């Protein structure tokens, strides 16, 4: 029973690894995936080819390190605005330039903003950071990890990477929750320095009501046992990671289902999302998972009420449904609500033009960045 190479052990690890694919995308369990007709060897070769040629995740900036209040090292990168672009007027007048700070979602990394980073590079100062346990950031001693803890981490990144000047905060999924936690803990920072906020594919709470497109009774049953299952899986991380690799086709199908909605999404983009998600260890998944059920930051949105704000989601997001984004817009009078058609949870990768245009409009509306032209 304890043998990791036995058939039963591999099957358990395989299904556990596949379940992590669902969790990483935001669902719980019970998805039926159609069997692909192309041979496994062909699919493996295709993945290798995409990994070798895909440009996604290759953009790099000036690296920096922020120290969280519990000593955890958080990695961030900065892209400066080009002087010739004309966005340095405030800096030329003796003021610090605006900084747009991007916070990524669960089981992703700063590279998930690839398209937006490419579009804004040189036009406005930007900071991209990896949440603890993700990307290049350290894990930290605190487990389980709370959304409030992530809000304090974001404050540490701001202190290190943008200690002065106006800010525009952008958060996707868990990153949006991080932004809300920042506002909850540091409302004076929002009042004094934040010029605009974008909340993308995220939620202020009530995530326990999300069905992920599955029968509600089954989802509720899984939720009751999932915390204990995750703790057990976390103690057998090596076995689960092997199982996840062994069930790569199932994992890939789950990632695609819960990340994207359109049939024409670039296979290289799908593979890029797979790579990000599969890079997060199962014990990190286990440490973060309880935070989402406890997340409730509707009251914190009051800090953004008088600011230019964007609430954006894909219309077929199964992880944080568009109705949650509509609720955010209702709590932020004067905000711009954008529901992107034929798009899923990773809307910034699936429909990058729509997201980038909406961000550019937000920056222009805040008087702090380039317009769509």
N, C-alpha and C positions, 0 to 999 in steps of 0.2 A: 504493500500500500504506500510505503514511503519512497518507493523507487521512482525517480523522475524519468527514467527511460522506458518504463513499462507502458503498454498500450493504454491502460486506464489512466495513468498519471498524465500522459500526453494529452489524452482527450479532455481531462479536467482542465489542464493548463491551457489547452487550445480554446475551449469555451470561455474560460476565465479571461484569456487574452482578448477574445472577441468582445466580451462584455465590456472590457476597458475601452474598446473602440467606441462602443455606444456611449459610455460614460463621458469619454473625452469629447464627444460631439454634443453631449448634454442629455442623452436619453437614458433609460434605465435598463430595459431588457426586452426580449420577446419579439425581435424583428425577424421576419422571414426574408431572406435574400435569395433572389433567383440565381441558379447555378449558371456560371458563365460557360460558354461553349468552346472558347479558345483554350488550348492546352496550358497547363501550369508553367511549363518551361518557356513558352512564348510570352506569357504575361510577365514572368520574372525578367526576361531579357528586355521587355519593353520598359519595365520600371528602371532597370539599370541605365537604359538609354536616356530616359527622361531625367534621371538624376545627373547624368553626365553633361547633358546639353541645356537643361533648364536654367534660365537666368535668375529665377526667383530666389530671393534671400541672399543675393550677392552684393547688394548695396551696403556700403559701410561708411560710417562717419568717424568723427574724432571720439575715441573711447574715453570713458570716465567711470569712476566708481563712487557710489554714494554709500554711506554707512547708516543702516537703519538703527533705531534706538535700542535694539537688542543685539547689535553688533554684526548683523548679517550684511554681507557685501552685495550691493545691487549694481548691476552693470547697466550703463546707458551709453548712448552715442548722440553726438550733436552734429547737425548740419547747419552751417552758417549761411546767412543771406549774402548774395553777391552785391558788392557796392554798386556795380553798374546797373543793377536791376531797378534801383530807385526805391527799394523798400527800406533803405537805411536812413530815411529822412529824420526820423526821431533820434537815431543814434548821432547823426550829424549835428543835431541841435543840442547835444549833450545829454540825451536821455537814452536809457537802455532800450534796445529793440524789443518788439513783441517776440515771445517764444511760444510756439505751439507744442504742447506736450502730449504725446500719444501713449495711451495705456492699452495693452492687448488683453485678449480674453484667455479663458481657461484652456490649458494644454496647447497654447500657441506660443508665440514669441514676438519680439519687436519686428521680426521679418514679415509678419502677417500684414503689415502696412506697406508692402513693397510698392504697389502702384501709387499710393498717395505720396510716399516718400520720393519716388521718381518725379512725380508731377510738381511737387512743391520745392524740390531741391534747388537751392540758389535764390528762390523767390521770397522766402521767409525763414527765419531761424526756427529750427525744429529740434525736439528732443524725443528720442525713442528709447524705451527702457524695457528690461525683462523683469517680470514679476518674480518674486522669490521662488526658487525651485524650478524655474523655467529658463530656457535659453542659457545665457551666460551668468545668470545670477545664482548666488549660493542659496542653499535651502533654509538655513536658519534653525534655531533650537525649538521654536514654538510649534507644537502640533496638538490638536488640529489648528489649522490656519483660519483666522476669521477675516471677514471683509473689513472690519475696523482696523485690523493689523495692516491690511493692504493700503488703507487710506493713510496710515502713518508712514508706510514705505514711500508712497507717492510724495508726501511732504519732504522726506529726506532727499529724494531725487530732485525735487524743485530747489531745495536749499543748496544742493551741490551744483546743479546744472544751470539754474536760472534764478540766482538769489535776488535779482532786482529786475524791474521792468514789468510790463503787462504780460499776461498769460492768456492763452486760449487752451482749454482743456478738452481733449478728445479721448473718448473711451469706448471700446467695443466689448459687449457682453460683460464678463467679469471686470474688464477694465472700466466700463461705465459704472459698475457698482463701486469700484475703487474710487472713482471721481466723486460719487455721492458720499462715500465715507469720508473723504477729504473735507467736503463741505460740512458734513455733520460735526467733525472734530475741530475744524479750523475755519469757521464762518468769517472771521476777520480777514483771512487771506483772500477769500472769495470777494469780499467787499472791497478790499484795498487794491487788489492786483488783477483779478480775472476780468477779461474783456469779452469773453464769450465761451460757450460750452457746446460740445457736440456729443450726444449720447446715441450710440449706434448698436442696434440689435441687443438691447439690454433691458433691464427691468428694475423697478424700485422695490419689488417684493412679490409675495404670493406665488413664488415659483413652485410651491407644493401642489398648485392647481394645474400645472402644465402636464398634458398627457403625452406629449411627444408623438402624437399621431397614433397612439396605441389605445387599446381598450382600457378605460379608466380603472376598472376593478383590478386588472392585472398590474397596472402601474402602481396602484396603492399597495398591493401585496408585496411587490418588489421593494418599494420604499421602506416597508417595515423591516425587512431583513437585510437590506443593502448595507447599512453601516457596519453590521457585524461581519458580513461577507467581505467587505473592503478591508476591514482590519485584519482578517485572516489572510487575505490575498497579499496585503502589505508585508506580512511576515514571511511570505514565500515569493518575494519579488522576482528572484532569478528564474524560478520555474514558470511564473506567469509571463515574464518577458519572452521566454523561449516559446511558450504556447502562443503568444501573440504573433510572433514571427512565423510559427508553423501554420497559423490560420490567416495568413496575409490577405488572401482573397476575400474572406469574410470580413476582415477588418476594413479592407479598402471599400467594400460595398457599403458598410455602415457609415464610414466617414463621408462617402459621397452622398448618401441619403440624408444625413443630418447636417451637412455643410452647404450643399448646393441644391438648387431646384431645377435649373434649366438643363435641357438635353444637349445643348451645344457648348457647355463649359469646356474649356481647354483641358485635355487630359493631363498636360504638364502642371496646370494649376491644381488639379485634383491630387496629383502625386505630391506636389509641394505641401499641400495641407496634410496629407498622410505623414510625410516626413516630420513635420512639426509635431503632430499629435503623438506619433509613435516614439518620439524622442523623450517624452515625459514619463519617468518611471512610475510604476503602479503605486508605489508607496507615497509618491507625491500626490497622485490622483486621490488616494485615500485620505491624505491629510487635508485636502481642500474641500472634498465633497460635502461634509456637513455644513459648511458655511452658507451654501446656497439656500437650504431650507430655512436657515435662521435670518437670512437677509431681509431687512425691512428699513428702507431709507426714503420712504415717501415724504416724510416731514423735512428731510434734509434738502429737498428740492427748493424749498423756500429761499435758500441762499442765492439761487440762480434766477429768481423770479423777474428781476428787472434787467437782466442781461440778454443780449442776443443769444439765442439758443437754437439748436438743431436737434430734432428727434427723428431718427431714420431707421428703417428696418426693411428687410425683404418681405414681400407679401406672403411667402410660403415658408417662413422661418418656423421650424418645428421645435426649436430649443427655447427661444424667447419670442413667443408669437407677437405679431404686429399689434395685437390688442394691448400688449404691455407698453409698446412705444406710443400708442395713441393715449394711454393713461399718463405717460410722461408729458406729452404735449398739453394735455388738459391741465396738468399741474403747473405748467409754465406758460402763462398767458403771453401771447406775442411771439411764442416760439414758432419755428417753421417745421411742419410735419411733412416728412417725405416717406412714402411707402413705395418701394421700388418693385415694379412688377417682375414676375418670373425670377425671383431671387430667394435664396435661403439664408442660413445663419451667417455664412462667411460672405456677406454681401459686398464687402470691400474688395474681395478677390474675384467674385463672380460678376459683379457689375461695377467695375472700378471707376468708369467714367461718371456714373450717376453719383457715386460717393464723393469723388474728387470735386465735381462741379458744386455739390452742395456744401462742401467744406470751403471752397473758394468763395462762394456767396456768403457764407458765415463770416469769413475773415473780412470781406469787403464791407459787410454790414456792421461789423464791429469797428470799422475804420482802422484796422490794424494789418491789412494784408492786401494781396492782389485780387482783382476781380477775375471773372471768367475769361476776360480777354487777354 
